[in-house]
Amino acid sequence: MRFLFLIKKELLHFLRNKGLLVFVIYLFTGDIYIAANGIDLSLKNAKFYAVDYDMSFQSRELVSKMIKPWFDFKGYLINEKLADDFLISDKGVGVLVIPQDFSSGLKRGVFNIAIYLNGADASTGYLFAGYASDIMVDYYLENLPRKKKLAKVFTESRILYNENTLTKNFLGLSELFSVITLLVLILPASSIIREKDEGNIEMILISPLSLKRLVVAKLIAMSIVILLGSFIAVNVVLKMGLSVPVRGSIGLFLLLTLGYIFTTMGLSLLIASISENMLQVSQLAILFLLPILFLSGSWTPYESMPLIFQKMTYLSPLKYYLDAGYAVILKGLGFKFVAFDILMMFFMGLPLFVIGTYFLMKKL
């Protein structure tokens, strides 16, 4: 019973800390909503111009195929010098340069077009080039001379689990996982450091209450806070606010989250053992957070990383939590499909927890 009162005390301490309470509420609500809607990985309303030296029906027809919502045609330019000026002043993402013999060359099966891109925003420029190239290839194949007609291959993609390829589905969940990681690193460590700042450690040492019980109570209380925040984030922000389809079991997702909390909490105990104040807690939390995020695959696809970093991703507990979380929420898979990820999180978390507890007890 005394132990339950300890947990209640820690929860009340958390609720009375208005700044920390507002911070946690914002991370589980506003931060996730803004991150999901503030970034779009698809091409939208990309401004572009055209330099058309041919001014034929075919050249104008090609430009007319680049329509909204992907492209935003702003008009024709007189020459290529103006194209450079417009791109330098960031008035557009790209400029199409259509040669004078475009229509006549098209009749002979020749297709020459230049695309000038604004490389200041490399990702948007890459998307613009990809989208425009697809349109041009289709137009070329449609207008090939009859004697040069090629067999056109039609491909039909079937997208599962995110049929409309909405980036908010991925980004909302990804931000939730990042928020959970940040809070698991900060909350337990800050709760322990608060006792040191207020001088309560000495009082605990001469009281019947053991330090180990106090630490465990703090860990349980902060885990409850994170689990409650995760539950609200999934059901209110993701499901209701962002219309992300939650196909799997919320209970299984919370079980995954609990396993991830245990895995990462050892790092939080290690941070608490090193830190002397809250400033050091926040600095060390960022120091641990960035490698975990970079190596998880949430920011950079696994295949795009150098080989050495691809191997190092298996050392990031967030990688397993991401894989299992996406599988449960978006795919609706059951326990047997994520059992391996849970097992890996446990095996990674156990030594971290033991090491963190050892150094913390030694420091206190």
Secondary structure as GFF3:
##gff-version 3
##sequence-region A 1 364
A	DSSP	alpha_helix	2	16	.	.	.	ID=ss1
A	DSSP	alpha_helix	18	26	.	.	.	ID=ss2
A	DSSP	pi_helix	27	31	.	.	.	ID=ss3
A	DSSP	alpha_helix	32	38	.	.	.	ID=ss4
A	DSSP	beta_strand	46	52	.	.	.	ID=ss5
A	DSSP	alpha_helix	57	64	.	.	.	ID=ss6
A	DSSP	beta_strand	71	76	.	.	.	ID=ss7
A	DSSP	alpha_helix	80	88	.	.	.	ID=ss8
A	DSSP	beta_strand	94	98	.	.	.	ID=ss9
A	DSSP	alpha_helix	102	107	.	.	.	ID=ss10
A	DSSP	beta_strand	114	117	.	.	.	ID=ss11
A	DSSP	alpha_helix	122	142	.	.	.	ID=ss12
A	DSSP	three_ten_helix	146	148	.	.	.	ID=ss13
A	DSSP	alpha_helix	167	197	.	.	.	ID=ss14
A	DSSP	alpha_helix	200	205	.	.	.	ID=ss15
A	DSSP	alpha_helix	211	232	.	.	.	ID=ss16
A	DSSP	pi_helix	233	241	.	.	.	ID=ss17
A	DSSP	alpha_helix	250	274	.	.	.	ID=ss18
A	DSSP	alpha_helix	278	294	.	.	.	ID=ss19
A	DSSP	three_ten_helix	302	304	.	.	.	ID=ss20
A	DSSP	alpha_helix	307	312	.	.	.	ID=ss21
A	DSSP	three_ten_helix	313	315	.	.	.	ID=ss22
A	DSSP	alpha_helix	317	329	.	.	.	ID=ss23
A	DSSP	alpha_helix	335	363	.	.	.	ID=ss24
###
